Amino acid sequence: MNRAHNGDVTIAWEEAGSGDPIILIQGLGYPRWGWEPLVPRLARRFRVISFDNRGIGESSVPPGPYTAAEMAEDAACVLDAAGVERAHVVGASLGGMIAQELALAHPERVDHLVLMCTTPGSPHGHPMPEATVRLFAEAKELEPAEALRRFVVNAFGADPDPRLVERIVARRLESPPDPEGWAAQAAAGTTYAGGDRARRISAPTLILTGTEDRVVDPRNSELLGEMIPNSKVRVLEGAGHLFFVERPDEVASLLEESLP
């Protein structure tokens, strides 16, 4: 495990494999281990860099709220620490918002952009699906472990593999997020206002979404595809929000096909 520094904020990162660099930016409440199913598959071809966003894992938990733009600067500092001038950038959910900000603020550092299960944000983005809104309301009355299990199941597609659910739940229980860090990250997602700026993204962009995503409305991927000039949208039938965990082989193949 390595450390990058953005001012007083320390970001924990690691790498695997060799080849063209690719940096993975995780979403709300998940540290870098959330990429575990995908990393070994990508590492056969790429130098894979993953890190803990500020507020979680082994990275600093500075006072919030955070913004996607601040977190994009953290990602740029990881690239600096890794000695990488330009990389393929992959972001999931909140990580997709961070990735958009990185592509806008530092276009020279982004070779190709991959946006997974994410949104252009306010004012154009579709709101959070009702199933997740209800779950947040119900979670207040549930035991913490049961609430966590419900959120994990909600993030998968229909009929998720029970063994996969248990594995993710166990990892989340082993390393629960810092409550203040989680809230600060959540603020970065709920206040994200990409507006029309996605139209200025110049990197070739692959946009991936699952039809059964109950966390981020899949129609947001269509909006991003309409906004970003050099982009294409691929839809994974039956997949949920965490499709890169559910279907790592399929996602790795899509990335290998799209990234030269």
C-alpha positions as protocol buffer text, in pm:
chain_id: "A"
residue {
  index: 1
  type: MET
  ca { x: 0 y: 0 z: 0 }
}
residue {
  index: 2
  type: ASN
  ca { x: 127 y: 343 z: -101 }
}
residue {
  index: 3
  type: ARG
  ca { x: 32 y: 696 z: -1 }
}
residue {
  index: 4
  type: ALA
  ca { x: -34 y: 1009 z: -203 }
}
residue {
  index: 5
  type: HIS
  ca { x: -79 y: 1356 z: -58 }
}
residue {
  index: 6
  type: ASN
  ca { x: -320 y: 1634 z: -151 }
}
residue {
  index: 7
  type: GLY
  ca { x: -223 y: 1904 z: 96 }
}
residue {
  index: 8
  type: ASP
  ca { x: -303 y: 1765 z: 440 }
}
residue {
  index: 9
  type: VAL
  ca { x: -512 y: 1480 z: 295 }
}
residue {
  index: 10
  type: THR
  ca { x: -343 y: 1141 z: 261 }
}
residue {
  index: 11
  type: ILE
  ca { x: -476 y: 897 z: 3 }
}
residue {
  index: 12
  type: ALA
  ca { x: -398 y: 525 z: 25 }
}
residue {
  index: 13
  type: TRP
  ca { x: -342 y: 353 z: -309 }
}
residue {
  index: 14
  type: GLU
  ca { x: -207 y: 33 z: -457 }
}
residue {
  index: 15
  type: GLU
  ca { x: -135 y: -116 z: -797 }
}
residue {
  index: 16
  type: ALA
  ca { x: -134 y: -448 z: -977 }
}
residue {
  index: 17
  type: GLY
  ca { x: -24 y: -570 z: -1317 }
}
residue {
  index: 18
  type: SER
  ca { x: 166 y: -389 z: -1589 }
}
residue {
  index: 19
  type: GLY
  ca { x: 91 y: -217 z: -1915 }
}
residue {
  index: 20
  type: ASP
  ca { x: -102 y: 99 z: -1993 }
}
residue {
  index: 21
  type: PRO
  ca { x: -213 y: 262 z: -1666 }
}
residue {
  index: 22
  type: ILE
  ca { x: -577 y: 254 z: -1564 }
}
residue {
  index: 23
  type: ILE
  ca { x: -707 y: 418 z: -1246 }
}
residue {
  index: 24
  type: LEU
  ca { x: -1024 y: 296 z: -1074 }
}
residue {
  index: 25
  type: ILE
  ca { x: -1236 y: 540 z: -870 }
}
residue {
  index: 26
  type: GLN
  ca { x: -1481 y: 380 z: -629 }
}
residue {
  index: 27
  type: GLY
  ca { x: -1824 y: 507 z: -522 }
}
residue {
  index: 28
  type: LEU
  ca { x: -1990 y: 603 z: -194 }
}
residue {
  index: 29
  type: GLY
  ca { x: -1900 y: 395 z: 109 }
}
residue {
  index: 30
  type: TYR
  ca { x: -1666 y: 151 z: -66 }
}
residue {
  index: 31
  type: PRO
  ca { x: -1287 y: 151 z: -29 }
}
residue {
  index: 32
  type: ARG
  ca { x: -1057 y: 13 z: -295 }
}
residue {
  index: 33
  type: TRP
  ca { x: -1136 y: -348 z: -207 }
}
residue {
  index: 34
  type: GLY
  ca { x: -1468 y: -291 z: -384 }
}
residue {
  index: 35
  type: TRP
  ca { x: -1276 y: -342 z: -710 }
}
residue {
  index: 36
  type: GLU
  ca { x: -1136 y: -682 z: -605 }
}
residue {
  index: 37
  type: PRO
  ca { x: -1330 y: -895 z: -857 }
}
residue {
  index: 38
  type: LEU
  ca { x: -1224 y: -671 z: -1146 }
}
residue {
  index: 39
  type: VAL
  ca { x: -860 y: -594 z: -1063 }
}
residue {
  index: 40
  type: PRO
  ca { x: -701 y: -934 z: -1137 }
}
residue {
  index: 41
  type: ARG
  ca { x: -882 y: -954 z: -1469 }
}
residue {
  index: 42
  type: LEU
  ca { x: -767 y: -607 z: -1576 }
}
residue {
  index: 43
  type: ALA
  ca { x: -416 y: -661 z: -1440 }
}
residue {
  index: 44
  type: ARG
  ca { x: -353 y: -917 z: -1713 }
}
residue {
  index: 45
  type: ARG
  ca { x: -327 y: -627 z: -1956 }
}
residue {
  index: 46
  type: PHE
  ca { x: -311 y: -300 z: -1761 }
}
residue {
  index: 47
  type: ARG
  ca { x: -123 y: -140 z: -1476 }
}
residue {
  index: 48
  type: VAL
  ca { x: -423 y: -111 z: -1244 }
}
residue {
  index: 49
  type: ILE
  ca { x: -421 y: 166 z: -983 }
}
residue {
  index: 50
  type: SER
  ca { x: -691 y: 172 z: -716 }
}
residue {
  index: 51
  type: PHE
  ca { x: -726 y: 391 z: -410 }
}
residue {
  index: 52
  type: ASP
  ca { x: -941 y: 477 z: -112 }
}
residue {
  index: 53
  type: ASN
  ca { x: -1130 y: 802 z: -162 }
}
residue {
  index: 54
  type: ARG
  ca { x: -1095 y: 1056 z: 114 }
}
residue {
  index: 55
  type: GLY
  ca { x: -1327 y: 967 z: 399 }
}
residue {
  index: 56
  type: ILE
  ca { x: -1288 y: 588 z: 388 }
}
residue {
  index: 57
  type: GLY
  ca { x: -1050 y: 298 z: 421 }
}
residue {
  index: 58
  type: GLU
  ca { x: -688 y: 386 z: 488 }
}
residue {
  index: 59
  type: SER
  ca { x: -718 y: 740 z: 353 }
}
residue {
  index: 60
  type: SER
  ca { x: -763 y: 1054 z: 561 }
}
residue {
  index: 61
  type: VAL
  ca { x: -1107 y: 1154 z: 688 }
}
residue {
  index: 62
  type: PRO
  ca { x: -1093 y: 1534 z: 671 }
}
residue {
  index: 63
  type: PRO
  ca { x: -1397 y: 1735 z: 783 }
}
residue {
  index: 64
  type: GLY
  ca { x: -1674 y: 1744 z: 524 }
}
residue {
  index: 65
  type: PRO
  ca { x: -1874 y: 1800 z: 324 }
}
residue {
  index: 66
  type: TYR
  ca { x: -1663 y: 1694 z: 25 }
}
residue {
  index: 67
  type: THR
  ca { x: -1713 y: 1780 z: -340 }
}
residue {
  index: 68
  type: ALA
  ca { x: -1653 y: 1568 z: -647 }
}
residue {
  index: 69
  type: ALA
  ca { x: -1405 y: 1831 z: -765 }
}
residue {
  index: 70
  type: GLU
  ca { x: -1198 y: 1797 z: -444 }
}
residue {
  index: 71
  type: MET
  ca { x: -1201 y: 1421 z: -478 }
}
residue {
  index: 72
  type: ALA
  ca { x: -1092 y: 1449 z: -842 }
}
residue {
  index: 73
  type: GLU
  ca { x: -784 y: 1637 z: -722 }
}
residue {
  index: 74
  type: ASP
  ca { x: -714 y: 1346 z: -488 }
}
residue {
  index: 75
  type: ALA
  ca { x: -720 y: 1115 z: -791 }
}
residue {
  index: 76
  type: ALA
  ca { x: -480 y: 1345 z: -975 }
}
residue {
  index: 77
  type: CYS
  ca { x: -245 y: 1331 z: -677 }
}
residue {
  index: 78
  type: VAL
  ca { x: -255 y: 950 z: -689 }
}
residue {
  index: 79
  type: LEU
  ca { x: -151 y: 964 z: -1053 }
}
residue {
  index: 80
  type: ASP
  ca { x: 132 y: 1198 z: -954 }
}
residue {
  index: 81
  type: ALA
  ca { x: 247 y: 963 z: -678 }
}
residue {
  index: 82
  type: ALA
  ca { x: 237 y: 670 z: -921 }
}
residue {
  index: 83
  type: GLY
  ca { x: 443 y: 863 z: -1175 }
}
residue {
  index: 84
  type: VAL
  ca { x: 162 y: 848 z: -1431 }
}
residue {
  index: 85
  type: GLU
  ca { x: 105 y: 1144 z: -1662 }
}
residue {
  index: 86
  type: ARG
  ca { x: -193 y: 1001 z: -1850 }
}
residue {
  index: 87
  type: ALA
  ca { x: -424 y: 708 z: -1777 }
}
residue {
  index: 88
  type: HIS
  ca { x: -751 y: 543 z: -1862 }
}
residue {
  index: 89
  type: VAL
  ca { x: -995 y: 662 z: -1593 }
}
residue {
  index: 90
  type: VAL
  ca { x: -1278 y: 440 z: -1464 }
}
residue {
  index: 91
  type: GLY
  ca { x: -1534 y: 569 z: -1215 }
}
residue {
  index: 92
  type: ALA
  ca { x: -1838 y: 399 z: -1063 }
}
residue {
  index: 93
  type: SER
  ca { x: -2138 y: 583 z: -914 }
}
residue {
  index: 94
  type: LEU
  ca { x: -1992 y: 870 z: -706 }
}
residue {
  index: 95
  type: GLY
  ca { x: -1662 y: 767 z: -863 }
}
residue {
  index: 96
  type: GLY
  ca { x: -1816 y: 841 z: -1202 }
}
residue {
  index: 97
  type: MET
  ca { x: -1891 y: 1197 z: -1090 }
}
residue {
  index: 98
  type: ILE
  ca { x: -1533 y: 1228 z: -967 }
}
residue {
  index: 99
  type: ALA
  ca { x: -1408 y: 1090 z: -1297 }
}
residue {
  index: 100
  type: GLN
  ca { x: -1609 y: 1350 z: -1490 }
}
residue {
  index: 101
  type: GLU
  ca { x: -1452 y: 1624 z: -1280 }
}
residue {
  index: 102
  type: LEU
  ca { x: -1105 y: 1482 z: -1341 }
}
residue {
  index: 103
  type: ALA
  ca { x: -1169 y: 1473 z: -1717 }
}
residue {
  index: 104
  type: LEU
  ca { x: -1289 y: 1834 z: -1710 }
}
residue {
  index: 105
  type: ALA
  ca { x: -1016 y: 1977 z: -1486 }
}
residue {
  index: 106
  type: HIS
  ca { x: -727 y: 1773 z: -1627 }
}
residue {
  index: 107
  type: PRO
  ca { x: -816 y: 1660 z: -1980 }
}
residue {
  index: 108
  type: GLU
  ca { x: -450 y: 1606 z: -2061 }
}
residue {
  index: 109
  type: ARG
  ca { x: -435 y: 1328 z: -1800 }
}
residue {
  index: 110
  type: VAL
  ca { x: -730 y: 1125 z: -1926 }
}
residue {
  index: 111
  type: ASP
  ca { x: -668 y: 887 z: -2215 }
}
residue {
  index: 112
  type: HIS
  ca { x: -1008 y: 716 z: -2218 }
}
residue {
  index: 113
  type: LEU
  ca { x: -1295 y: 766 z: -1972 }
}
residue {
  index: 114
  type: VAL
  ca { x: -1526 y: 491 z: -1846 }
}
residue {
  index: 115
  type: LEU
  ca { x: -1835 y: 598 z: -1653 }
}
residue {
  index: 116
  type: MET
  ca { x: -2025 y: 324 z: -1471 }
}
residue {
  index: 117
  type: CYS
  ca { x: -2368 y: 350 z: -1311 }
}
residue {
  index: 118
  type: THR
  ca { x: -2342 y: 725 z: -1266 }
}
residue {
  index: 119
  type: THR
  ca { x: -2516 y: 1053 z: -1344 }
}
residue {
  index: 120
  type: PRO
  ca { x: -2454 y: 1400 z: -1490 }
}
residue {
  index: 121
  type: GLY
  ca { x: -2605 y: 1536 z: -1167 }
}
residue {
  index: 122
  type: SER
  ca { x: -2823 y: 1840 z: -1125 }
}
residue {
  index: 123
  type: PRO
  ca { x: -3010 y: 1987 z: -1300 }
}
residue {
  index: 124
  type: HIS
  ca { x: -3037 y: 1725 z: -1575 }
}
residue {
  index: 125
  type: GLY
  ca { x: -2995 y: 1395 z: -1392 }
}
residue {
  index: 126
  type: HIS
  ca { x: -3283 y: 1166 z: -1305 }
}
residue {
  index: 127
  type: PRO
  ca { x: -3335 y: 1135 z: -926 }
}
residue {
  index: 128
  type: MET
  ca { x: -3254 y: 832 z: -714 }
}
residue {
  index: 129
  type: PRO
  ca { x: -3498 y: 546 z: -782 }
}
residue {
  index: 130
  type: GLU
  ca { x: -3784 y: 510 z: -538 }
}
residue {
  index: 131
  type: ALA
  ca { x: -3667 y: 166 z: -415 }
}
residue {
  index: 132
  type: THR
  ca { x: -3353 y: 318 z: -265 }
}
residue {
  index: 133
  type: VAL
  ca { x: -3532 y: 625 z: -132 }
}
residue {
  index: 134
  type: ARG
  ca { x: -3771 y: 390 z: 54 }
}
residue {
  index: 135
  type: LEU
  ca { x: -3482 y: 181 z: 182 }
}
residue {
  index: 136
  type: PHE
  ca { x: -3310 y: 485 z: 332 }
}
residue {
  index: 137
  type: ALA
  ca { x: -3634 y: 568 z: 516 }
}
residue {
  index: 138
  type: GLU
  ca { x: -3686 y: 210 z: 637 }
}
residue {
  index: 139
  type: ALA
  ca { x: -3321 y: 164 z: 741 }
}
residue {
  index: 140
  type: LYS
  ca { x: -3369 y: 398 z: 1035 }
}
residue {
  index: 141
  type: GLU
  ca { x: -3590 y: 133 z: 1201 }
}
residue {
  index: 142
  type: LEU
  ca { x: -3368 y: -167 z: 1121 }
}
residue {
  index: 143
  type: GLU
  ca { x: -3080 y: -323 z: 1309 }
}
residue {
  index: 144
  type: PRO
  ca { x: -2755 y: -193 z: 1155 }
}
residue {
  index: 145
  type: ALA
  ca { x: -2648 y: -536 z: 1025 }
}
residue {
  index: 146
  type: GLU
  ca { x: -2987 y: -596 z: 865 }
}
residue {
  index: 147
  type: ALA
  ca { x: -2991 y: -248 z: 712 }
}
residue {
  index: 148
  type: LEU
  ca { x: -2646 y: -313 z: 565 }
}
residue {
  index: 149
  type: ARG
  ca { x: -2760 y: -644 z: 416 }
}
residue {
  index: 150
  type: ARG
  ca { x: -3064 y: -476 z: 262 }
}
residue {
  index: 151
  type: PHE
  ca { x: -2848 y: -207 z: 103 }
}
residue {
  index: 152
  type: VAL
  ca { x: -2610 y: -466 z: -42 }
}
residue {
  index: 153
  type: VAL
  ca { x: -2896 y: -671 z: -189 }
}
residue {
  index: 154
  type: ASN
  ca { x: -3052 y: -352 z: -326 }
}
residue {
  index: 155
  type: ALA
  ca { x: -2728 y: -274 z: -511 }
}
residue {
  index: 156
  type: PHE
  ca { x: -2739 y: -602 z: -706 }
}
residue {
  index: 157
  type: GLY
  ca { x: -2964 y: -710 z: -989 }
}
residue {
  index: 158
  type: ALA
  ca { x: -3251 y: -957 z: -962 }
}
residue {
  index: 159
  type: ASP
  ca { x: -3177 y: -1284 z: -779 }
}
residue {
  index: 160
  type: PRO
  ca { x: -2822 y: -1206 z: -666 }
}
residue {
  index: 161
  type: ASP
  ca { x: -2585 y: -1489 z: -576 }
}
residue {
  index: 162
  type: PRO
  ca { x: -2631 y: -1534 z: -198 }
}
residue {
  index: 163
  type: ARG
  ca { x: -2259 y: -1618 z: -159 }
}
residue {
  index: 164
  type: LEU
  ca { x: -2165 y: -1291 z: -326 }
}
residue {
  index: 165
  type: VAL
  ca { x: -2405 y: -1098 z: -103 }
}
residue {
  index: 166
  type: GLU
  ca { x: -2259 y: -1263 z: 208 }
}
residue {
  index: 167
  type: ARG
  ca { x: -1904 y: -1188 z: 96 }
}
residue {
  index: 168
  type: ILE
  ca { x: -1976 y: -819 z: 46 }
}
residue {
  index: 169
  type: VAL
  ca { x: -2170 y: -793 z: 373 }
}
residue {
  index: 170
  type: ALA
  ca { x: -1885 y: -960 z: 561 }
}
residue {
  index: 171
  type: ARG
  ca { x: -1628 y: -721 z: 413 }
}
residue {
  index: 172
  type: ARG
  ca { x: -1846 y: -421 z: 496 }
}
residue {
  index: 173
  type: LEU
  ca { x: -1885 y: -544 z: 857 }
}
residue {
  index: 174
  type: GLU
  ca { x: -1509 y: -604 z: 887 }
}
residue {
  index: 175
  type: SER
  ca { x: -1427 y: -251 z: 773 }
}
residue {
  index: 176
  type: PRO
  ca { x: -1728 y: -24 z: 834 }
}
residue {
  index: 177
  type: PRO
  ca { x: -1696 y: 327 z: 695 }
}
residue {
  index: 178
  type: ASP
  ca { x: -1633 y: 618 z: 927 }
}
residue {
  index: 179
  type: PRO
  ca { x: -1979 y: 779 z: 979 }
}
residue {
  index: 180
  type: GLU
  ca { x: -1848 y: 1131 z: 926 }
}
residue {
  index: 181
  type: GLY
  ca { x: -1649 y: 1026 z: 621 }
}
residue {
  index: 182
  type: TRP
  ca { x: -1955 y: 850 z: 476 }
}
residue {
  index: 183
  type: ALA
  ca { x: -2172 y: 1158 z: 528 }
}
residue {
  index: 184
  type: ALA
  ca { x: -1907 y: 1384 z: 374 }
}
residue {
  index: 185
  type: GLN
  ca { x: -1883 y: 1156 z: 68 }
}
residue {
  index: 186
  type: ALA
  ca { x: -2262 y: 1138 z: 43 }
}
residue {
  index: 187
  type: ALA
  ca { x: -2273 y: 1516 z: 30 }
}
residue {
  index: 188
  type: ALA
  ca { x: -2039 y: 1510 z: -271 }
}
residue {
  index: 189
  type: GLY
  ca { x: -2284 y: 1283 z: -452 }
}
residue {
  index: 190
  type: THR
  ca { x: -2612 y: 1446 z: -354 }
}
residue {
  index: 191
  type: THR
  ca { x: -2490 y: 1796 z: -438 }
}
residue {
  index: 192
  type: TYR
  ca { x: -2317 y: 1705 z: -763 }
}
residue {
  index: 193
  type: ALA
  ca { x: -2419 y: 1951 z: -1033 }
}
residue {
  index: 194
  type: GLY
  ca { x: -2246 y: 1858 z: -1354 }
}
residue {
  index: 195
  type: GLY
  ca { x: -2496 y: 2059 z: -1552 }
}
residue {
  index: 196
  type: ASP
  ca { x: -2400 y: 2090 z: -1917 }
}
residue {
  index: 197
  type: ARG
  ca { x: -2029 y: 2063 z: -1849 }
}
residue {
  index: 198
  type: ALA
  ca { x: -2019 y: 1699 z: -1956 }
}
residue {
  index: 199
  type: ARG
  ca { x: -2049 y: 1832 z: -2312 }
}
residue {
  index: 200
  type: ARG
  ca { x: -1692 y: 1961 z: -2271 }
}
residue {
  index: 201
  type: ILE
  ca { x: -1543 y: 1619 z: -2197 }
}
residue {
  index: 202
  type: SER
  ca { x: -1300 y: 1549 z: -2480 }
}
residue {
  index: 203
  type: ALA
  ca { x: -1181 y: 1198 z: -2391 }
}
residue {
  index: 204
  type: PRO
  ca { x: -1334 y: 902 z: -2575 }
}
residue {
  index: 205
  type: THR
  ca { x: -1590 y: 773 z: -2326 }
}
residue {
  index: 206
  type: LEU
  ca { x: -1753 y: 438 z: -2258 }
}
residue {
  index: 207
  type: ILE
  ca { x: -2070 y: 456 z: -2046 }
}
residue {
  index: 208
  type: LEU
  ca { x: -2195 y: 139 z: -1875 }
}
residue {
  index: 209
  type: THR
  ca { x: -2522 y: 80 z: -1693 }
}
residue {
  index: 210
  type: GLY
  ca { x: -2735 y: -209 z: -1570 }
}
residue {
  index: 211
  type: THR
  ca { x: -3104 y: -227 z: -1649 }
}
residue {
  index: 212
  type: GLU
  ca { x: -3184 y: -327 z: -1289 }
}
residue {
  index: 213
  type: ASP
  ca { x: -2990 y: -46 z: -1119 }
}
residue {
  index: 214
  type: ARG
  ca { x: -3201 y: 65 z: -822 }
}
residue {
  index: 215
  type: VAL
  ca { x: -2944 y: 314 z: -688 }
}
residue {
  index: 216
  type: VAL
  ca { x: -2874 y: 536 z: -990 }
}
residue {
  index: 217
  type: ASP
  ca { x: -3146 y: 556 z: -1254 }
}
residue {
  index: 218
  type: PRO
  ca { x: -3011 y: 387 z: -1571 }
}
residue {
  index: 219
  type: ARG
  ca { x: -3157 y: 670 z: -1779 }
}
residue {
  index: 220
  type: ASN
  ca { x: -2873 y: 887 z: -1651 }
}
residue {
  index: 221
  type: SER
  ca { x: -2635 y: 689 z: -1867 }
}
residue {
  index: 222
  type: GLU
  ca { x: -2844 y: 777 z: -2170 }
}
residue {
  index: 223
  type: LEU
  ca { x: -2824 y: 1144 z: -2074 }
}
residue {
  index: 224
  type: LEU
  ca { x: -2446 y: 1124 z: -2043 }
}
residue {
  index: 225
  type: GLY
  ca { x: -2431 y: 953 z: -2382 }
}
residue {
  index: 226
  type: GLU
  ca { x: -2624 y: 1241 z: -2535 }
}
residue {
  index: 227
  type: MET
  ca { x: -2401 y: 1501 z: -2370 }
}
residue {
  index: 228
  type: ILE
  ca { x: -2050 y: 1363 z: -2413 }
}
residue {
  index: 229
  type: PRO
  ca { x: -1944 y: 1406 z: -2777 }
}
residue {
  index: 230
  type: ASN
  ca { x: -1725 y: 1100 z: -2836 }
}
residue {
  index: 231
  type: SER
  ca { x: -1911 y: 843 z: -2628 }
}
residue {
  index: 232
  type: LYS
  ca { x: -2095 y: 516 z: -2651 }
}
residue {
  index: 233
  type: VAL
  ca { x: -2340 y: 355 z: -2408 }
}
residue {
  index: 234
  type: ARG
  ca { x: -2347 y: -16 z: -2333 }
}
residue {
  index: 235
  type: VAL
  ca { x: -2635 y: -163 z: -2134 }
}
residue {
  index: 236
  type: LEU
  ca { x: -2601 y: -479 z: -1925 }
}
residue {
  index: 237
  type: GLU
  ca { x: -2938 y: -653 z: -1918 }
}
residue {
  index: 238
  type: GLY
  ca { x: -3050 y: -765 z: -1574 }
}
residue {
  index: 239
  type: ALA
  ca { x: -2749 y: -616 z: -1397 }
}
residue {
  index: 240
  type: GLY
  ca { x: -2773 y: -399 z: -1089 }
}
residue {
  index: 241
  type: HIS
  ca { x: -2574 y: -107 z: -954 }
}
residue {
  index: 242
  type: LEU
  ca { x: -2270 y: -316 z: -862 }
}
residue {
  index: 243
  type: PHE
  ca { x: -2254 y: -489 z: -1199 }
}
residue {
  index: 244
  type: PHE
  ca { x: -1873 y: -476 z: -1197 }
}
residue {
  index: 245
  type: VAL
  ca { x: -1889 y: -702 z: -888 }
}
residue {
  index: 246
  type: GLU
  ca { x: -2167 y: -921 z: -1027 }
}
residue {
  index: 247
  type: ARG
  ca { x: -2017 y: -962 z: -1374 }
}
residue {
  index: 248
  type: PRO
  ca { x: -1644 y: -889 z: -1360 }
}
residue {
  index: 249
  type: ASP
  ca { x: -1561 y: -1106 z: -1662 }
}
residue {
  index: 250
  type: GLU
  ca { x: -1813 y: -925 z: -1881 }
}
residue {
  index: 251
  type: VAL
  ca { x: -1703 y: -583 z: -1760 }
}
residue {
  index: 252
  type: ALA
  ca { x: -1334 y: -663 z: -1806 }
}
residue {
  index: 253
  type: SER
  ca { x: -1406 y: -779 z: -2162 }
}
residue {
  index: 254
  type: LEU
  ca { x: -1595 y: -459 z: -2238 }
}
residue {
  index: 255
  type: LEU
  ca { x: -1305 y: -251 z: -2110 }
}
residue {
  index: 256
  type: GLU
  ca { x: -1047 y: -452 z: -2302 }
}
residue {
  index: 257
  type: GLU
  ca { x: -1250 y: -409 z: -2621 }
}
residue {
  index: 258
  type: SER
  ca { x: -1289 y: -34 z: -2573 }
}
residue {
  index: 259
  type: LEU
  ca { x: -947 y: 67 z: -2440 }
}
residue {
  index: 260
  type: PRO
  ca { x: -667 y: 44 z: -2697 }
}
